[in-house]
Amino acid sequence: MTTVEKIVELIRETSTSIPVDVEKAVKAALKKESKGSSAEVILKTILENCALARKASTPLCQDTGTLTFFVDTKLKRKVSVEIIKKAAAIATARGYLRKNCIDSITGKSYDDNCCEGAPVVHYVDKRGVTLIMKGGGSENMSRQYSLPDSTLSAGRDLQGVRKCLLDAVQKTLGYGCAPGILGVCIGGDRATGYEVAKEQLLRELSDKNPDKTLSELEKRVLSEANSLGIGPMGLGGATTLLGVKIASRPRVPASFFVTIAYMCWAARRRTIEV
């Protein structure tokens, strides 16, 4: 199989098959919901949709999202931007991707999903090739706070960070296709914050943060968010979030940002070796 075909297959699998750890989390959430409730119906429908999409190799969601690749720097020549664009065009033609790329100035549709800046490609010091597909509905729910925040009575400490995260969950409500996942960056500048927050969505839901303080904060926010009663699609229930993943970056004294990348239940991500 050529490199182009391997990337096409990566796109197909990412678009049409939910990650194992995410599906497991949805199944676990289903057991916590009341029989006959809206939450139970929604989670069952999600799982049925996942099974049908995988069987038919059709997209899990009509919004196939922004394609963001993280490629090992050692593979830069083998997996070039040109190779990725070629694969994306083929995947679009085969129906694995919606025509999902619009020129922000002219409104023109790039029907092969390829142009300057699309797909997004990062060369990083990580093995293999990882793809994450993030839809517009969830992207619209991403937020950035600047501490201190007087409206939340949130100071420049972890308690203030916690207040920001729970406020983001409450403001999201049923938008962005809950149950969702929070990728979080504490600190950094505005641009780095969003980049690092989005990278946290690449972590498996079952992993444990090596930083004990952040691990405890992840668990607490997940528990408190799920006690709000917002539930799947905002219709009530015990499952508002499937996971919370937090990282931190250094900051300058004048700034203290808390950045949240919200991901819907269809946390489409996958890694392959090339």
C-alpha positions in Angstrom: 0.0 0.0 0.0 1.4 3.4 -0.9 1.7 6.2 1.6 -1.1 8.1 0.0 -3.4 5.0 0.3 -2.4 4.6 3.9 -3.4 8.2 4.7 -6.7 7.7 2.8 -7.3 4.6 4.9 -6.5 6.6 8.1 -9.1 9.2 7.0 -11.7 6.6 6.3 -11.2 4.8 9.6 -11.1 8.1 11.6 -14.3 9.4 9.9 -16.3 6.2 10.1 -15.2 4.4 13.3 -15.3 5.8 16.8 -12.2 5.1 18.9 -12.5 2.0 21.2 -11.9 3.9 24.4 -14.6 6.5 23.5 -17.2 3.8 22.6 -16.4 2.0 25.9 -17.0 5.3 27.8 -20.4 5.8 26.1 -21.4 2.2 26.9 -20.4 2.8 30.6 -22.4 6.0 30.6 -25.4 4.2 29.3 -25.5 2.0 32.3 -25.7 5.1 34.6 -28.8 6.6 32.9 -32.3 5.9 34.0 -34.4 3.4 32.1 -36.6 5.0 29.5 -35.0 8.5 30.0 -34.0 10.8 27.1 -30.4 10.3 28.1 -30.7 6.5 27.7 -32.4 6.9 24.3 -29.7 9.3 23.1 -26.8 7.2 24.2 -28.4 4.1 22.6 -28.9 6.0 19.4 -25.2 7.1 19.4 -24.1 3.5 19.8 -26.4 2.3 17.0 -25.1 5.1 14.8 -21.5 4.1 15.5 -22.2 0.5 14.6 -23.9 1.4 11.3 -21.2 3.9 10.3 -18.5 1.3 11.0 -20.3 -1.4 9.0 -21.1 0.8 6.0 -17.9 2.9 6.1 -19.9 6.1 6.2 -19.1 9.2 8.2 -20.1 9.1 11.9 -21.4 12.7 11.5 -22.4 14.8 8.5 -19.8 17.4 9.7 -16.5 15.6 9.0 -14.8 18.5 10.6 -11.4 20.1 10.3 -8.7 17.6 9.5 -5.7 18.1 11.7 -2.7 15.9 11.3 0.2 15.4 13.7 3.1 13.8 11.9 6.4 12.6 13.3 9.1 15.0 12.1 11.2 12.0 10.9 8.4 11.4 8.4 8.3 14.9 7.0 9.6 13.9 3.5 7.6 10.6 3.4 4.4 12.2 4.7 4.5 15.6 3.1 1.7 18.2 3.1 1.3 17.4 -0.6 0.8 13.7 0.1 -1.8 14.5 2.8 -3.7 16.8 0.5 -3.7 14.2 -2.2 -5.1 11.6 0.3 -7.7 14.1 1.5 -8.9 14.7 -2.1 -9.2 11.0 -2.7 -11.1 10.4 0.6 -13.5 13.2 -0.3 -14.2 11.8 -3.7 -14.9 8.4 -2.1 -17.4 9.9 0.3 -15.4 9.5 3.5 -15.4 13.3 3.9 -18.0 16.0 3.2 -17.2 18.9 1.0 -16.3 20.9 4.1 -13.9 23.6 3.3 -15.0 27.2 2.6 -12.9 30.3 1.6 -13.5 32.8 4.4 -13.3 35.8 2.1 -15.1 34.7 -1.1 -17.4 32.0 0.2 -16.0 29.6 -2.4 -16.1 25.9 -1.6 -13.0 23.9 -2.0 -14.7 20.7 -3.1 -11.7 18.5 -2.5 -11.1 19.9 1.0 -7.7 21.1 0.0 -6.2 24.6 -0.1 -3.7 26.7 1.7 -4.0 25.7 5.4 -6.3 22.8 4.8 -5.8 20.1 5.9 -3.9 21.4 9.0 -0.6 19.6 9.4 1.8 19.8 12.4 5.2 18.1 12.4 5.9 17.0 16.0 8.2 14.7 18.0 5.6 11.9 18.2 5.6 8.5 16.6 3.5 7.8 13.5 0.7 9.9 12.0 -2.2 11.0 14.1 -5.4 12.5 12.7 -8.1 14.3 14.7 -11.3 15.4 13.0 -13.1 18.2 15.0 -16.5 19.4 13.8 -17.7 22.9 13.8 -20.4 22.4 16.4 -17.9 21.3 19.0 -15.3 23.9 17.9 -17.9 26.7 18.4 -18.1 25.7 22.1 -14.3 26.1 22.7 -13.6 29.0 25.0 -10.7 31.0 26.6 -10.8 32.7 29.9 -8.4 35.3 31.4 -7.9 35.2 35.1 -8.8 36.9 37.4 -12.4 36.8 36.2 -14.6 39.0 38.5 -17.8 37.6 36.9 -16.9 34.1 38.2 -15.1 35.2 41.3 -12.3 33.2 39.9 -8.7 34.1 40.9 -5.4 33.1 39.6 -5.2 29.6 41.1 -6.6 26.1 40.5 -9.8 26.9 42.2 -10.2 29.7 39.6 -9.4 27.3 36.8 -12.0 24.9 38.1 -14.7 27.7 38.1 -13.8 28.5 34.5 -14.2 24.8 33.4 -17.5 24.4 35.1 -18.7 27.7 33.7 -17.7 26.5 30.2 -19.8 23.3 30.7 -22.8 25.3 31.8 -22.6 27.7 28.9 -22.3 24.8 26.5 -25.5 23.1 27.7 -26.7 20.8 24.9 -24.8 22.6 22.1 -21.7 20.9 20.6 -23.3 17.4 20.8 -22.9 16.4 24.4 -21.7 14.2 26.1 -18.4 16.0 25.4 -14.7 15.9 26.3 -12.8 18.9 27.6 -9.2 19.4 26.4 -7.7 22.1 28.6 -4.5 24.2 28.8 -3.7 26.2 31.9 -1.3 29.1 31.0 0.6 29.7 27.8 -0.2 32.6 25.5 -3.6 32.8 23.6 -2.4 30.9 20.6 -0.4 28.2 22.4 -3.3 27.7 24.8 -5.7 26.6 22.1 -3.1 24.4 20.4 -2.2 22.6 23.6 -5.8 22.3 24.7 -6.7 20.6 21.4 -3.7 18.2 21.7 -5.2 17.0 25.0 -8.1 15.5 23.0 -5.6 13.0 21.5 -5.2 11.4 25.0 -7.2 8.2 25.6 -10.1 8.7 28.1 -8.7 5.9 30.3 -5.2 7.4 30.7 -4.0 9.0 33.9 -2.3 12.4 34.0 1.3 11.9 35.3 0.9 15.2 37.2 -0.9 14.3 40.4 -2.4 17.8 40.9 -3.8 17.9 37.4 -5.0 14.3 37.6 -7.0 15.2 40.7 -8.4 18.3 39.0 -9.5 16.2 36.0 -11.4 13.8 38.2 -13.0 16.5 40.2 -14.2 18.6 37.3 -15.5 15.5 35.5 -17.5 14.5 38.6 -18.9 18.0 39.2 -19.8 18.5 35.5 -21.7 15.2 35.5 -23.6 16.3 38.6 -25.1 19.3 36.9 -27.8 17.3 35.2 -27.3 18.7 31.7 -26.9 15.3 30.2 -26.6 14.1 26.6 -27.7 16.8 24.1 -28.7 19.0 27.1 -31.9 17.0 27.7 -31.0 15.9 31.2 -29.1 13.0 32.6 -26.0 11.8 34.5 -23.6 12.1 31.5 -22.6 15.6 30.5 -18.9 14.9 29.9 -17.0 11.7 29.0 -13.6 13.1 30.0 -11.5 16.0 31.1 -7.8 16.2 30.0 -5.6 19.0 31.3 -2.1 20.3 30.6 -0.2 23.4 31.7 2.2 25.7 30.1 4.3 28.5 31.5 3.0 32.0 31.3 4.2 35.6 31.6 3.3 37.4 34.9 0.8 39.6 33.3 -1.3 36.8 31.8 -3.2 33.8 33.1 -5.3 32.1 30.4 -7.5 29.0 30.8 -8.2 27.6 27.4 -10.8 24.9 26.6 -11.1 22.8 23.5 -14.5 21.2 23.6 -15.0 17.9 21.7 -18.3 16.2 21.0 -19.0 12.6 21.7 -17.7 11.6 18.3 -14.1 12.1 19.3 -12.7 11.1 16.0 -8.9 10.4 16.3 -6.6 7.7 15.2 -2.9 7.0 14.9 -1.0 4.8 12.4 2.6 3.9 11.7 3.8 4.7 8.2 
